[in-house]
Amino acid sequence: MPASCKSNNTVSASQAYCARPAGLFRADYLSAAIVTWTHKQGIRLKYIEPGKPQQNAYIERFNRTARYEWLSQHLWEDLEQVREAAADWMWTYNHERPNMALGGFTPKQRLAMAA
């Protein structure tokens, strides 16, 4: 994580805050409400070209993993169920699931090694 960012104890994009946060998005996926909200929050949007997921490879890979490992595995009754499952899966992803890109370590183990 860049030195300009600080994070709570959990490795989570939603909990991290940066001096100059930015998000990568395809322009055709954005609504005016999201653009307005991010502008008010001081978040700078960076756009990727349609059909070029490699421009945002880490997020695209994470989204694919989330979709295949838990999101598409259930029939959800309400948004609260999705939120609870997301929190559980993120904990498992960060604390129990070995990541081959990190040498078989979990993100938490890798973070501890860097400290």
Residue frames as a rotation matrix with the C-alpha (Angstrom) as fourth column:
MET 1
0.588 0.809 0.000 0.00
0.809 -0.588 0.000 0.00
0.000 0.000 -1.000 0.00
PRO 2
0.091 -0.576 0.813 1.41
0.445 -0.707 -0.550 3.43
0.891 0.411 0.192 -0.86
ALA 3
-0.689 -0.454 -0.565 2.90
0.703 -0.229 -0.674 5.48
0.177 -0.861 0.476 1.96
SER 4
-0.869 0.392 0.303 0.21
-0.373 -0.920 0.122 8.11
0.326 -0.006 0.945 1.36
CYS 5
0.109 0.941 -0.321 -2.45
-0.338 0.339 0.878 5.58
0.935 0.012 0.355 2.41
LYS 6
-0.770 -0.191 0.609 -3.40
-0.638 0.236 -0.733 4.50
-0.004 -0.953 -0.304 5.87
SER 7
-0.167 0.728 -0.666 -5.58
-0.300 0.606 0.737 1.53
0.939 0.322 0.117 6.68
ASN 8
0.447 0.362 0.818 -7.38
-0.895 0.179 0.410 0.03
0.002 -0.915 0.403 9.62
ASN 9
-0.203 -0.579 0.790 -6.30
-0.640 0.689 0.341 -3.43
-0.741 -0.436 -0.510 10.79
THR 10
0.313 0.416 0.854 -8.08
0.346 0.788 -0.510 -5.10
-0.885 0.455 0.103 7.85
VAL 11
-0.841 -0.532 -0.092 -6.73
0.058 -0.259 0.964 -5.09
-0.537 0.806 0.248 4.31
SER 12
-0.026 0.920 0.390 -9.80
0.901 0.191 -0.390 -3.61
-0.433 0.341 -0.834 2.64
ALA 13
-0.691 -0.214 0.690 -10.25
0.603 -0.697 0.387 -0.97
0.398 0.684 0.611 -0.02
SER 14
0.279 0.892 0.357 -13.42
0.429 -0.448 0.785 0.20
0.859 -0.066 -0.507 1.68
GLN 15
0.834 0.016 -0.551 -11.55
0.543 -0.202 0.815 0.87
-0.098 -0.979 -0.177 4.93
ALA 16
-0.234 -0.972 -0.002 -8.40
0.937 -0.226 0.268 2.35
-0.261 0.060 0.963 3.44
TYR 17
0.894 0.431 -0.126 -8.12
0.370 -0.866 -0.336 6.06
-0.253 0.253 -0.934 2.99
CYS 18
-0.026 -0.916 0.400 -5.48
0.999 -0.009 0.044 7.86
-0.037 0.401 0.916 0.96
ALA 19
-0.415 -0.206 -0.886 -4.27
0.287 -0.954 0.088 11.41
-0.863 -0.218 0.455 0.70
ARG 20
-0.408 0.278 -0.870 -5.29
-0.833 -0.504 0.229 11.37
-0.375 0.818 0.437 -2.99
PRO 21
-0.286 0.320 0.903 -7.66
0.074 0.947 -0.312 8.44
-0.955 -0.023 -0.295 -3.54
ALA 22
-0.442 0.166 -0.881 -8.48
-0.882 -0.257 0.394 7.39
-0.161 0.952 0.260 -7.06
GLY 23
0.050 0.492 0.869 -10.68
-0.106 0.868 -0.485 4.77
-0.993 -0.067 0.095 -8.66
LEU 24
-0.892 -0.326 -0.313 -10.46
-0.357 0.085 0.930 3.08
-0.277 0.941 -0.192 -12.05
PHE 25
-0.060 0.949 0.310 -13.72
0.058 0.314 -0.948 2.73
-0.996 -0.039 -0.074 -13.94
ARG 26
-0.715 0.052 0.697 -15.06
0.699 0.082 0.711 2.19
-0.020 0.995 -0.095 -17.40
ALA 27
-0.942 0.305 -0.141 -16.94
-0.298 -0.952 -0.068 5.33
-0.155 -0.021 0.988 -18.37
ASP 28
-0.435 0.828 -0.354 -19.93
-0.459 0.135 0.878 3.35
0.775 0.544 0.322 -19.65
TYR 29
-0.246 0.320 -0.915 -20.42
0.671 0.737 0.078 1.78
0.700 -0.595 -0.396 -16.19
LEU 30
-0.863 -0.198 -0.465 -20.71
0.490 -0.553 -0.674 5.08
-0.123 -0.810 0.574 -14.31
SER 31
0.263 0.945 0.196 -23.88
0.925 -0.305 0.229 6.89
0.276 0.121 -0.954 -13.42
ALA 32
0.039 -0.176 0.984 -24.05
0.071 -0.981 -0.179 10.64
0.997 0.077 -0.026 -12.92
ALA 33
0.884 0.348 0.312 -24.81
-0.280 -0.140 0.950 9.99
0.374 -0.927 -0.026 -9.23
ILE 34
0.697 -0.694 -0.183 -21.54
0.693 0.584 0.423 8.08
-0.187 -0.421 0.888 -8.75
VAL 35
-0.080 -0.737 0.671 -19.54
0.778 -0.467 -0.420 10.75
0.623 0.489 0.611 -10.57
THR 36
0.316 0.291 0.903 -21.11
-0.223 -0.902 0.369 13.48
0.922 -0.318 -0.221 -8.42
TRP 37
0.994 0.104 0.018 -20.60
-0.047 0.276 0.960 11.56
0.094 -0.956 0.279 -5.17
THR 38
0.436 -0.897 -0.068 -16.94
0.899 0.432 0.071 10.74
-0.035 -0.092 0.995 -5.88
HIS 39
-0.084 -0.434 0.897 -16.25
0.455 -0.818 -0.353 14.35
0.887 0.379 0.266 -6.82
LYS 40
0.593 0.394 0.702 -17.76
-0.399 -0.614 0.681 15.55
0.699 -0.684 -0.207 -3.51
GLN 41
0.972 -0.233 -0.027 -15.64
0.159 0.566 0.809 12.99
-0.173 -0.791 0.587 -1.64
GLY 42
0.457 -0.843 -0.283 -12.46
-0.780 -0.533 0.328 14.20
-0.427 0.071 -0.901 -3.33
ILE 43
0.082 -0.375 0.923 -11.98
0.197 0.914 0.354 10.93
-0.977 0.153 0.149 -5.21
ARG 44
-0.150 -0.253 -0.956 -10.39
-0.846 -0.468 0.256 11.30
-0.512 0.847 -0.144 -8.62
LEU 45
0.643 0.442 0.625 -11.74
-0.052 0.839 -0.541 8.88
-0.764 0.316 0.562 -11.22
LYS 46
-0.510 -0.738 -0.443 -9.44
-0.656 0.000 0.755 7.33
-0.556 0.675 -0.484 -13.81
TYR 47
0.580 0.808 -0.106 -11.11
-0.642 0.373 -0.670 5.76
-0.502 0.456 0.735 -16.80
ILE 48
-0.514 -0.666 0.541 -10.05
-0.109 0.676 0.729 2.58
-0.851 0.316 -0.420 -18.55
GLU 49
-0.583 0.247 -0.774 -10.78
-0.812 -0.165 0.560 1.77
0.011 0.955 0.297 -22.17
PRO 50
0.503 0.803 0.320 -13.67
-0.743 0.591 -0.314 -0.61
-0.441 -0.080 0.894 -22.91
GLY 51
0.966 -0.077 -0.247 -12.39
-0.072 0.837 -0.542 -4.11
0.249 0.542 0.803 -23.64
LYS 52
0.065 -0.997 0.044 -9.08
-0.173 -0.055 -0.983 -3.45
0.983 0.056 -0.176 -21.86
PRO 53
0.929 0.368 -0.039 -9.41
-0.031 0.183 0.983 -5.14
0.369 -0.912 0.181 -18.43
GLN 54
0.290 -0.900 -0.325 -5.60
0.892 0.377 -0.251 -5.45
0.348 -0.217 0.912 -18.25
GLN 55
-0.251 -0.334 0.909 -5.54
0.065 -0.942 -0.328 -1.69
0.966 -0.023 0.258 -17.52
ASN 56
0.050 0.348 0.936 -7.15
-0.945 -0.287 0.158 -2.57
0.324 -0.893 0.314 -14.19
ALA 57
-0.150 -0.157 -0.976 -5.85
-0.319 0.942 -0.103 -6.13
0.936 0.296 -0.192 -13.82
TYR 58
-0.957 -0.270 -0.107 -5.68
0.005 0.354 -0.935 -6.41
0.291 -0.895 -0.337 -10.01
ILE 59
-0.554 0.819 0.150 -9.25
-0.646 -0.309 -0.698 -5.25
-0.525 -0.484 0.700 -9.49
GLU 60
0.123 0.590 -0.798 -10.56
-0.932 0.344 0.111 -7.30
0.340 0.730 0.593 -12.41
ARG 61
-0.478 -0.371 -0.796 -8.89
-0.129 0.926 -0.354 -10.42
0.869 -0.066 -0.490 -10.95
PHE 62
-0.982 0.154 0.108 -10.28
-0.105 0.029 -0.994 -9.71
-0.156 -0.988 -0.012 -7.49
ASN 63
-0.242 0.955 -0.173 -13.78
-0.906 -0.286 -0.311 -9.16
-0.346 0.082 0.935 -8.92
ARG 64
0.013 0.199 -0.980 -13.56
-0.678 0.722 0.138 -12.44
0.735 0.663 0.144 -10.83
THR 65
-0.806 -0.369 -0.463 -12.45
0.075 0.712 -0.698 -14.32
0.588 -0.597 -0.546 -7.72
ALA 66
-0.820 0.549 0.163 -15.25
-0.369 -0.289 -0.884 -12.79
-0.438 -0.785 0.439 -5.63
ARG 67
-0.045 0.851 -0.523 -17.85
-0.999 -0.044 0.015 -13.57
-0.010 0.523 0.852 -8.28
TYR 68
0.025 0.024 -0.999 -16.83
-0.473 0.881 0.009 -17.21
0.880 0.473 0.033 -8.75
GLU 69
-0.788 -0.445 -0.425 -16.02
0.112 0.574 -0.811 -18.06
0.605 -0.687 -0.403 -5.12
TRP 70
-0.800 0.485 -0.353 -19.10
0.461 0.121 -0.879 -16.67
-0.384 -0.866 -0.320 -3.40
LEU 71
-0.637 0.587 -0.500 -21.31
-0.526 -0.805 -0.276 -14.15
-0.564 0.087 0.821 -5.19
SER 72
-0.225 0.565 -0.794 -22.65
-0.907 0.177 0.382 -16.45
0.357 0.806 0.472 -7.90
GLN 73
-0.853 -0.171 -0.494 -22.80
-0.031 0.960 -0.279 -19.46
0.521 -0.222 -0.824 -5.56
HIS 74
-0.754 0.572 -0.323 -25.94
0.474 0.133 -0.870 -18.30
-0.455 -0.809 -0.371 -3.73
LEU 75
-0.194 0.780 0.594 -29.46
0.591 -0.391 0.706 -17.07
0.783 0.488 -0.385 -4.31
TRP 76
-0.948 -0.270 -0.167 -29.72
0.300 -0.588 -0.752 -13.94
0.105 -0.763 0.638 -2.21
GLU 77
-0.034 0.987 -0.156 -32.96
0.990 0.055 0.129 -12.91
0.136 -0.150 -0.979 -0.51
ASP 78
0.944 0.329 -0.017 -31.92
0.328 -0.933 0.150 -9.40
0.033 -0.147 -0.989 0.45
LEU 79
0.514 -0.768 0.384 -29.02
-0.181 -0.534 -0.826 -6.97
0.839 0.355 -0.413 0.45
GLU 80
0.479 -0.316 0.819 -28.23
-0.877 -0.136 0.461 -7.64
-0.034 -0.939 -0.342 4.11
GLN 81
0.839 -0.165 0.518 -27.43
0.096 0.983 0.157 -11.28
-0.535 -0.082 0.841 3.27
VAL 82
0.713 -0.598 0.366 -25.04
0.461 0.006 -0.888 -10.11
0.529 0.802 0.279 0.56
ARG 83
0.439 -0.543 0.715 -23.34
-0.600 -0.770 -0.216 -7.69
0.668 -0.334 -0.665 2.97
GLU 84
0.614 -0.178 0.769 -22.90
-0.655 0.428 0.623 -10.37
-0.439 -0.886 0.146 5.65
ALA 85
0.836 -0.295 0.462 -21.56
0.436 0.869 -0.235 -12.88
-0.332 0.398 0.855 3.13
ALA 86
0.655 -0.614 0.441 -19.20
0.135 -0.478 -0.868 -10.24
0.744 0.628 -0.230 1.69
ALA 87
0.444 -0.481 0.756 -17.80
-0.859 -0.469 0.206 -9.46
0.255 -0.741 -0.621 5.14
ASP 88
0.683 -0.155 0.714 -17.31
-0.271 0.854 0.444 -13.18
-0.679 -0.497 0.541 5.88
TRP 89
0.831 -0.358 0.426 -15.68
0.556 0.508 -0.658 -13.81
0.019 0.783 0.622 2.51
MET 90
0.601 -0.632 0.489 -13.36
-0.271 -0.737 -0.619 -10.80
0.752 0.239 -0.614 2.84
TRP 91
0.492 -0.422 0.762 -12.22
-0.829 0.040 0.558 -12.05
-0.266 -0.906 -0.330 6.25
THR 92
0.706 -0.197 0.680 -11.55
0.193 0.978 0.083 -15.50
-0.681 0.073 0.728 4.79
TYR 93
0.841 -0.371 0.394 -9.82
0.379 -0.117 -0.918 -13.97
0.387 0.921 0.043 1.75
ASN 94
0.490 -0.651 0.580 -7.50
-0.537 -0.749 -0.387 -11.88
0.687 -0.122 -0.716 3.92
HIS 95
0.155 -0.382 0.911 -6.84
-0.977 0.075 0.197 -14.34
-0.144 -0.921 -0.362 6.76
GLU 96
0.230 0.036 0.973 -7.28
-0.328 0.944 0.043 -17.94
-0.916 -0.329 0.229 5.56
ARG 97
0.915 0.238 0.325 -7.11
0.204 0.421 -0.884 -18.17
-0.347 0.875 0.337 1.76
PRO 98
-0.082 -0.997 0.008 -3.57
0.428 -0.028 0.903 -18.64
-0.900 0.077 0.429 0.39
ASN 99
0.844 0.285 -0.454 -2.82
-0.214 -0.597 -0.773 -16.34
-0.492 0.750 -0.443 -2.52
MET 100
0.554 -0.646 0.526 -0.48
0.783 0.619 -0.064 -17.70
-0.284 0.447 0.848 -5.19
ALA 101
0.553 -0.336 0.762 0.50
0.339 -0.745 -0.574 -14.17
0.761 0.576 -0.298 -6.25
LEU 102
0.580 -0.331 0.745 1.77
-0.747 -0.581 0.324 -13.68
0.326 -0.744 -0.584 -2.68
GLY 103
-0.455 -0.845 -0.281 3.85
-0.684 0.534 -0.496 -16.86
0.569 -0.034 -0.821 -2.68
GLY 104
-0.244 0.451 -0.859 1.09
0.326 0.872 0.365 -18.96
0.913 -0.190 -0.360 -1.10
PHE 105
-0.885 -0.060 -0.461 0.68
0.460 -0.261 -0.849 -16.64
-0.070 -0.963 0.259 1.87
THR 106
0.268 0.963 -0.014 -2.53
0.964 -0.267 0.005 -14.94
0.001 -0.015 -1.000 2.92
PRO 107
0.276 -0.136 0.951 -2.68
0.284 -0.934 -0.216 -11.13
0.918 0.330 -0.219 2.61
LYS 108
0.928 0.082 0.364 -2.53
-0.306 -0.392 0.867 -10.86
0.214 -0.916 -0.339 6.41
GLN 109
0.673 -0.735 0.076 0.59
0.559 0.574 0.598 -13.05
-0.484 -0.360 0.798 6.59
ARG 110
0.124 -0.627 0.769 2.22
0.914 -0.231 -0.335 -11.06
0.387 0.744 0.544 3.82
LEU 111
0.561 0.157 0.813 1.41
-0.046 -0.974 0.220 -7.77
0.826 -0.161 -0.540 5.55
ALA 112
0.969 -0.216 0.116 2.91
-0.100 0.087 0.991 -9.08
-0.224 -0.973 0.062 8.81
MET 113
0.412 -0.859 0.303 6.09
0.869 0.470 0.152 -10.08
-0.274 0.200 0.941 6.95
ALA 114
0.156 -0.312 0.937 6.42
0.638 -0.693 -0.337 -6.56
0.754 0.650 0.091 5.54
ALA 115
0.868 0.277 0.413 6.13
-0.098 -0.719 0.688 -4.92
0.488 -0.637 -0.597 8.96
